[in-house]
């Protein structure tokens, strides 16, 4: 079983990255935050969750061990497979997802493709007490861009995904909101 991979990022595809390690290019399915943080040509290390099926061999990559652990906890919930778990992590972001779970609030998960109200509640209920609130990332109340998008009627999941996709070079509140609005999916 593959636990970690270290290599050079050679490609950024739609929802995955290609990491070349030892002359082999491994396609890693990653969350939006990890995809956005990936720098082509940079040496990177990812924690890996390997899914082997009859028709596929998928590698899910995570920059931080906590992301992998949360992913494994998500796929342990009835009705949540790897695809849905990755959509949840991409839309919500690891820190905000941990915050929603510890506070018992399934609202953040509403609007995520493949996650209905019952699944959202099940995720929060089953993982509450099993995850700790992450220190990384901005809490929703502290991020003006996130709050602005929610005030404009976007779901928490849409707002989180749009904020995660904002390039690091954009720092001003107004510029961040403009960039988020261009990238938000309604």
N, C-alpha and C positions, 0 to 999 in steps of 0.2 A: 504494500500500500504506500502511496506517495504521501508524505507528511508535509514537506516544503519543497519549493523549487526556487533556485536562484539563477538569474541569467540576465540577458539584455532584452529590453522591450523593443521588438522590431516592428510591430503593427498594432494599430488600434482599429478594431472592427466595430460594428454597431453596438453590441453588448458584450464584447469580449476583447481580450488582449492576446497577442502572440508573444510568448516569452521564449527566447532561444537559450537553451541550456545544454551544454555538451554537444552542440551541433544539431540538436533536435528542436524544432519549434513546437511548443505546447500551446494549444489554445485554451485560455482560461476564461470561464464565464465569471464576470465580476459585477459587483454592485456599482451603481452610478457614482458614488463617492470615490471608489477605488479607480474607476475608469477615468474620472476627471482629474485625479491626482497623478495618473500615470504619465511619465515623460518618456517619449520615444528616444531610444539610444541610451537610456540610463540603465545602470545595473539595479535590479530590483529583486526582492525576495517576497514570496507569497506563501501563506499557509494554504494547504490544499485539502479539499474534501473531494474524494474520488467517488463517482457513481458509475458502477459497471452494470449495464443491462444487456440483454440479448442483442439489441439493435444499436447500442450506443455505449461509448466510454467517455463520460463527461468529467471535466476537471473544473471545480469551482474554486476560485482564488480569492484570498483575503489578505490585505496588507497587515492587519493586526490579528492576533490570536483570538481576541475577544469577538471579532466579527465572525470568525469561523465557529466559535463556540455557540454564539447566538443562532447562527444558521442551523447548526446541528440540533439545537433545542427546538427551533421552528419546525424542522422536518420530522421531528418526533411527535408532533401534534397530528391527530387524525384529520385528514382532509387538506393537509399542507405538505405538498411535495417540494422538491428542489426548485422548480420553476416559480411556484408561488412564493416560496421563502425568499428567493432572490428578488422578486418583484417587491415584496414587502420591505426588504433591506434597501432596495434602490429608491423606492418612493418615500419611505419614512426616514431613512438614515439611521445608523446604529445608535447614536446617542439619543435621538428623539424617540426611537422605538423603545429603548430601555426606559426612558422617562415615562412614556405612555404606559408601559407594563407596570412599572413600580407604583405609579399613581392610580392604576386601575381604570385608565381611560381609553376605551377602544375607538374613540372619535378619530384619532390620527390615521387609523387603518381604513376608514371609510373612503370609498372612491378608488381604491387600489384594485386593478383588474384581477379577478379571480378570488377576491376576498369580500364575501358578503357579510351582513351584520352578525350572523351566528358564528362564522369563522373568526371574525374580528374579536368577538366576545370570548370565544374559546381560547384564542392566542393569549389575550390578557389574563384570563382566569387561570389557565394552566401554567403560565410562566411567571405569574406574580409570586414573589418570594423566592424564585429560582434565579432571577437576574438582578444585577445591581445596576443602578443608574450610572452610565458612563460619564467620565469626566471630559472626554473629548467632545468637540463640537459645541455649537451654540444651543442653549435652551431656547425654545420658541419665544418666550417672553423677552429674551435679551436681543433678538435679531429683528431689527426694524424692517428689513426687507421681507422676512417671513410674515411679520405682523401686518405689513401693508398688503401683501397678497391675500391673506385671510380676510382682511377688512374689505377687500375688493370682491369677495365672494368665492375665491378659490378654496378647495378643500385643503385641510392640513397636509395631506399626502402630496397634492399638486404643488403646494407652496414649498414643502421640504425638498422635493425633487428639483424644482426650479432654482432654489437657493444653492443646492449642491452643485448645480451645473455652471454657476457664475465663475468666470475665470478669476484667479487670485489677484491678477493685476488691477481689477476693478475694486476700488475701496470706498468711494463716496456713497452715502446712502441713496441719493437720487440716481446715480449711475448704476448702482447695484439693482435698484428697483426696475429701471429701464431694461437692463440686461435680463433680469428674471422674467419680466413680462414678455420679452421676445422669445424666451425659451419655454414658457409655461405651456403645458398641455391641458386643454380644457375638454 
